Amino acid sequence: MWRKTALGEKGKSGILLNMGSRAEFLQDTGQRIRFVYTPKHCSWLNQVEIWFGILSRRFLKRGSFASTEILNQRILAFIEFFNETLAKPFLWTYIGKPLLV
């Protein structure tokens, strides 16, 4: 149904007409790409955010890099150092409401 239809204009036409048309488009299993909304407290998402926070605070914040190749090499070196000396399992602390199915 949606394959030949343009996205349209927000609030006026096509898929972007309203929230219902957007939801219908995103839930169509015939699409090549399917969006799945995960809760904000999803564990893997939090772990990724924690890791990038560590990388940013401990490495990138004060760094100066002449090229992307040097940046790439130093990030890989930091990851190796971190894994050898500082890595430990992250503690899961979410105590919110259980998800309703």
N, C-alpha and C positions, 0 to 999 in steps of 0.2 A: 504494500500500500504506500509506504513512504519513500520507496527507492527513487522514484522519479519526481517527487515533490520537493520543491525548494524549501529551505528553512523558513522563508517568509520574513515578515517584519514584526518585531516584538509588539504584542498587543493588537495587531491588525490582521495578520494572515499567516497561513501555513502552520508549520509545527510550532512556531513561537507565538501563536495566537493567544494561548492561555495555559495555565498550569496543567489542565486536563490533557490538552493536545501534546504537551511536552512529556507528561508521564506516560501517555500511550505510546509515544515514539520510543522512549527510553526502555519500556518494558517489552517491546516487540522482540520476540526471540529470533526472528528472521534477520535481524540486523547483524552485520559483520562484527561490530563492536557492541558489547553489552555493558552498561553501567550498573554496578552493584554498589549501593551505598552501605558503608560500614560505620558502625557507631564510633563516635569520637574517642571513646575509651577502649577501643579495640587494641589488644595487647601488642600485636606486631607493629602497629602504627606508632604507639608510644615508644617502643624500643628503637625504632628508626629515628624518631625525633630526638630521643636522648642521645643516640650516637652522633647525630649531626651537631647537636649542641656541644658535645665534648670536643668534636673536631673543630668546631668554630671557636670555642673559648680557649682551648689549649694550643691550637696550632695556627689557624687562619687569622685570628684577630690581630696578632702582632707581626704577621709575615709580610715579606716583600719578595716577589718572584719576578725574575727577568723574562720568563717565557712560560707558556702552558706546559711545555715538556718538563721544565724544572719543577713547576708546581706539582705535576703528576708524580714525578719521582719522589718528591718530598712527602706528598700525601701517602704514598705507598710505604715509605720509610717510617712515617709516623704510625701507620696502621701496624706495621711489624713490631715497632717498639711498644706500642700500646698493648698488643696481644701478648707480648713476652713479659711485660712488667706490671701493667695496670689492670688488665682485663679481669673481670669477675662477673658472675651472673647479675643481671638487674633484678631488683626486688620488686615484685608485683604488689602494689598497694591499693588497688581499686576496691572500695568497699561499698559502692553505690548499689542502687536497686538492680535486681536481676532483670535480664531482658525478658520481655513478654513475647511469647511465640504466637 
